[in-house]
Amino acid sequence: MRNREIDRAIREFYELERMILVESIRRGVSERIFRPTDADQLAMLISIHLDGVTVASSIREVFDMNLAIANLKALVGRYLGLDGSVWTAGSQEAASADTRKPRQSKRSSARSRFHAH
């Protein structure tokens, strides 16, 4: 039997997570730190991956959660252009990303924040 209070708490948690991720991605795009992207879709991908990491850490005998999170950070960072690369997924946004490169100072500071720890 499901508990309505627990269900509501879980929904609220995921909505807050989604809002934080979407707003952060949109801000990064608007400040030209990140390449243009669909913030809602990327937030969903990140959220689902974090869920998978959490589940894997509890059911797999050998699992390096720190490495899994580091890999996610690296992948998302490359996708958003924090390493200076252009994502070549074939989308119009990816194709135009190289013409919208942010100023070096913002990218450097964003890269430092993104790769901290």
Helices and strands as residue ranges (DSSP letters): H 4-30, H 39-59, H 65-79, H 92-96, G 97-99, H 104-114
